């Protein structure tokens, strides 16, 4: 084992680990945060993203950590979303007078865990990455300790997260017991001639455990309550980067370690995908709180991503990656809008609160309209391209995924009702009162995300498509 070589392959993670320790010591001595502290955190994430994009490929620590184009692509998106979360959370909590330096450190530690997740090459590093990012997210969910809903959100997230960790460990132990190794390449070799029944059982438990992390149905029960109770900018972070990381890990696990068991895991993934699409579509119809509504929207969108993953092959994995990146942009922008808006001194979270927003804050209303139409999958918005890639891969993969794509399209039509309802309320209903002047930082993030959600994405896809395809081919043979 060449430690210098291994360290270079793990350089993005080393940068974030070092930054987290430095900022922790800095915050403990200074006892307060400020623009310089936030800038240092954003700079650390930017440097880590640059290292991930330009670093060399290979396997480190006896195959436990993999540096390739797939991991590099995912890490750039994850670290960028984390940097935006640092800025958004800093402005939001500072405005409330509750900002503490631990918040920034926790976001960096979550990003570190997500970086390990997308580079995981065995079941142990997989679990370490998941637990590192999950422990940080549990605390972030309950960061407003004096708020009963925030404390409840953190507790529910922790209890159900512990259950999912148990499923992961049990599945990993079954796979190790019957395959004889925790390394993905060794598991693939052991199951090449046909997977043992014990390995299949272990794989199902692994799928269930990761299903909790991405809030796929029927493992979604924590999502609406956590989204409603957690602070708004933190929910925007929850809904984007961690799910992208978990889906990137999911793809590597299934296509690298269990490539010979595709027919078995494809059926399970498609069932979970369709359950997610229809639970998200129909349960969202009954919601009046927008944070809960977007929780169900995220459940449905994970279903679409899983259909792309179930299609298999480079095209299927690429479609999932593109869908998740575009979805992360949309959901981050939407929650930036939500964090920016207040009416009569309170946060705007219900449909009634958004009545008449077009007349008062036309810029933010147009941004929310763009995010809603994008989540709906309306052309020419970015969400349309994400679903186009997913359905294209599903139709080319065979009759099973074709029927799943058709069913998911029906679910998308059902979900259109609540997206269009929000647009109707903003554009045509009378305003119940005046909105307060939104903070500039959140507005800038919302506008930048909205710019990406509208036809500007056509230009972006000219470079996103070949890069994501090259990343998908990195481990799909």
N, C-alpha and C positions, 0 to 999 in steps of 0.2 A: 504494500500500500504506500503510495507516494503522497504524503500529507500536503506538500506544497501544491501539487496538482489538484488534489481534492479540494483544498481551500480555494483555489482559483475558480473551480466549478461552482462552489457554494458562495461565491463572493457577494451576490445580492443579499443572501440571507445573513452573511457576516456583517455587511454594512448596516442592515436594519437592527441586528442584535446589538452591535456597538452603539448605534444611535440611540436605541432604547435605554441602554445603561447610562450613557452620557446625559441624556435628557432627564432621566430619573434622578441622578445625582445633582444635576443643575437645579431641577425643580425643588428638591429637598432642601438645598441650601438657600436658594433665592426666595422660596415660599410663594411665588406668584409667577404668572405667565405674562406674556406680552407679544408684540409683533415679532420680536427677534426670536423668541422661543418657537412660535408658529412657523416662521420662515425656516428655522433650522430643521424642523420636522419635515416640512415640504421638500427642502433641499435633500435631505437624507433619502426620502422616497424617490425623488427624481434621479439621484445618483444610482440608487439600487435598480431603478427601471433601465437606466442607460447600461449598467453592467449586465443586466439580463438580456438586453437587446444585442449587445456586442460581444458577449462572452463566448468562449469556445465550448464545443459540445463534448459530451462524454459521460461516464458514470463514476461517481465518487463514493467513497466509504463502502467499498465492496458491493456496489450496485444499489445502495440504499437511497442514493440521491442521483437523479438523472437531469443533466443539462442538455436540452435539445431545442429545436425550433418551437415545438409545441409549448414547452415550459416557458421559453422566452417570450413568446407571443402573449400567453396568458398572464405572465407576471407584469408585463408592461401595462396591460389593461387594469390589472388589480391594483398595482401601485399608483397608477394615475387616479383611479377612483378613490383610493385611500387618501391621497393628497388633497383631493377635492373635499373629502369628508373632514379632514383636519381644519381646512379653512372655514367650511360651513359651520362646523360645531363650535369653533373658536368664536365666530361672530355671534352665533345664537346664544351660547352660554354667557358670553361677556355682556350681552345686552340684558340678560336676566340677572347678572351679578353673581352667577354660580360657577364661573369657570375655574377649573383647577388643573394643575399641570398633569395630573394622572390621566386625564382624558386623552391627551395627545400621545402619551406613552402607551396607553392601551390600544389605540388605533394602530400604532406602529407594530406592537406585538401581534395584533390580529393579522396585519399584513405579512409579518414574518411567518406566522403559522400557515397562512394561505400560500406563501411562496414554497414552503416545504411540501404542502399538499400537492401542488401541481408538478413538483419534481420528484414525488415519492416513487421509489423503485421497489419497495417491499412493504409488507403489511405493517411492520413496526414503524417505519417513517411515516406511513399513511396515518397511523393512529396518533403519532406524536404531533403531526401537523394539524390534524383535526382538533385534538384536545387543546393545543396552544391557542389556536384562533378562537375556539369555542369558549374557553375560560375568560378570554378578554371580552368577548361579546356578552357573556352573562353579566359581567360587571357594568358594561356600557348600557345594557338594557335597564338596569336599576340605578343609573348614575344620579338621577334626581331622588335622593334618599328621602326627602320630605314629601314626596308625591306618592300617594298610596297606589295609584295605577302603575307608576314606574317600578315600585318595589314588587308589586304583584307580577308585572311582566318579567322582571328578572328572576323571580322565584320559579314561575312556570317554565321559563326557558331553561333554567338550570335543572329542574326535576326531570323534564322530558328529554333534555339533552343527555342527562345521566343514563336514562333508559336507552337512548340510541347508542350511547357509548358501550353499554352492556351488550347490545345486539352486535355491534361491530366486533367486540372482543370475542364473543362466542363464535361468530362466523369465522373470524381469523384463526381461532384455535382449531376449529373443524378443518379448515383448509390446510393448516400446517400439519395437523395430525394425519391426514390422508394423502397430502401431496409431498410431505417431508421437507418443506422449505417455506420460508416467508417471502423469498425473492420472486418478483413477477416472472422473470425469465425461467426460473426453475419450476414454478407452478405450471407455466405454459408447456415446458418439456414433460413434466409428469402427467399432464392431462392430454398430451398430443394424440395418443391412441384411443382416447375416450375417457371422460371424467368419471371418477368413482362417485357413487351416490352420496357419500359423505361430503365430497367436494362440492357437489351441487347444492346440498343443504347449506353448507357454509357460505356459498356464493349468494344464496337467497337471503341469509341473515346479513351479509355485507350490503346487499342492495337495500334491504330494509333500513339498516343503520344510516346509510348515506341518504336514503329517502327522507329521513327526519331532517338531515342537515339542509336539504334543498327545499324542504316543506312540500314534498310531493304527497298527494293523497294516496292512501288513507293515513299518512303520517304527518298530517298538516295541522293537527288540533292546536298546537301552540301558536301558530302564525297570527291569526286575527287578534288575539288578546295581547300578544307581544307588540305587534305593530301599533295597536291603539294606545298602549300604556307607555311605551318607550318614547324618549324625546324625539321630536320630528326629524332633525338632521341625522340622528343615529339610525333611525328607521331607514332613511335613504341609503345609508351605508350598508345596513343589514340586507336590504333588498337587492343590492347590486353585486359588489365584489365577492362576498362570501359564497354566493350562489354560483357565480362564475367559476370560482376556485373549486367548489365541490363538484360541479359538472365536468370541469377539466380533469379532476382526479377520477371521477366516475368513468370517463372515456378511456383513460389510460389503464385503469384496472380491468375493464371489460375487454378491451381490444388487445391488450398486451399479455395479461395473465390468463385470460379465459377465451382466447381467440378460437380454440377448438370446441368450445361449448356455446357458440353463438346461437344455435337453434334453441338451446335451453334458456339462456338469459334473455333472448329477444322477446319471448312470450311474456316473461315476468315484467320486463321494462315496458312493453306495450300496454299491458293491463294497468300498470301504475300510471302511465302517460294518459290514457283515456280517462281513468278515474280523476286525475288531476284536472284535465280539461273541463270535464262536466261538473265536478265539484266547484271549481273556480267560477264557471259560467253561471250556474243556477244559484249557488249560495250568494254570489255577489249581487243578485237581483234584489235581495231583501235588505241590503245594507244602506244606512243613511250616513254613517260616518265614513269619510273618505279614506282614512288610514286603514280601516277594516276593509273597505272596498278594494283598495290597492293590494291588500294582503291576499284576497281571493283572486285578484287579477294576476298576482305573482304566482299563485298556485297553478292557474291555468297556463301561464306562459312557460312554467317549468314542464308542463305536459307537452307543449309543442317542442321544446328542446329535447325531451326524452324520445319523441318520435324520430327526430333526426338522428339521435344516437342509436336507436334501434335499427335504423336503416343500415348501419354498418358501413365498412369500407371508408376510403378517404373522403368521398362525397358526403356521406352521412355525418362523419365526425366534423368535417369542415362546416356543414350546415348548422350543427349544434353550436360550434364556436362562434360563427358569425352572428347567429341569433342571440346568444348570450351577451356578446359585446354590445350589439345594438340595443338590447333590452336594458343593459346596465346604464347606458347613456340616457335612455328615456326615463327610467325610474329615478335616477339621480336628479335629473332636471325637474321632474314632477315634485319630489320632496323638497327641492330647493325653493320652488314656488310656494309650497305649503309652509315652509319655515319662514318665508319672507312676509307672509300675509297675516295681518291682525285687523280685527274690527272691534271697536269699543273696548280695547285693552285686553282682549282674549284672542287666542289662536283660532283661526278659521279652519274647521275640520269637517263640517257637515255640508250637505247639499244646500241647505237654506243659507248658510254663511256665504256661499259663492254666488248668490243671486245678484244679478246686475253688475258683476265684476267687469264686464266689457266696457261699461260706461265709466267706471272709476279708474281701473288700472288696465287699459287696453293691451299694453305690452305683455303683462303677465297672463292676461286672459288668452291672448293669442298663443303664448307659449304652452299653456295648459291644454288648449285646443289641439295644438300640434302633438303633444304627448299622448293625449287621449286617442286621436286618430291613428297615431303610430301604434299604440298598444292594440287598437282594433285591427290593424293590418290594412288600413286604407292606403291605396297608392295615391301619390308617389312618396309617402312617408317611409321612414327607415324600417318600421315594423313590418311593412309589406314585404320588403326585401328579405328580412329575416324569415318570415313564414314562407316566402317563395323558395328560398334555399332548402328549408326543411321539407316542404311538400314535394319539391322536385326530387330530392334524395329518396323520400319515401316511395314515390311512384316508380322509381327506377329499381327499387330493392326487391320487389315481388308483390304478390297479391295480398299477403298479410299486412304489410306496412301500407299498401295502397288503401285498403279498407279502413285502416286506422287513420290515415290522412283525411279520408272522406268524413269519417265521424268527427274528427277534430275540427274540420271546416264547419260542420253543423254547430259545434260548441262555440266557435268563433262568432257565428251569426247570433247566437243567444246572448253572448257577452256584449255584443254591440249595443244592446239596450242601455246598459248603465253608462257606457262611455258617451253615447249620444245624449243621455239624460243630463249628464254634467255639462255638456256643451250648451244644451238648450237652456239650462238654468242660468249659466253665465251670460248668455247672449240676449235672452228674451225676458227673464223674470225681473221684477223691480227690486232694487237694492234695499235691504232693511236698515242700512246705516252707512256711515262713511268708513272707509278703510284707512288705516294708518299708513304713513310713509314707510315703504319697505326699506330694509338695509341694502346698501349698494352691493355688498359681496354676494349675497344670496341671489339678487337680481341678475348680476353678471353671470353667475354659474347657470341660472335658469335660461338666460338668453343664449349662452354658448351651446347648451345642450339642445335647445330648440332649433338653433341653426343647423345642428347636425341631424335633427329629426326630419327636416324638410329637404327638398331636392338636392341640397348641398351634398347629401350622402351619396348621390350618384357619382360625384367626383371621388369621394372617399373610397367607394367600392372598387374603383379601378386599381388601387393598390392594396386594399384589404383582401380582395378575392385571391390573388396569387399568393400573398403572404400566408393567409390562413390555410390555403390548400397545401402549400409547402410544409406548414406546421403539422397538418393532419397526416401527411404522408410520412412524417418523421418516425411514427411508431406503428402505422397501419401498413402491413405488408400484404 
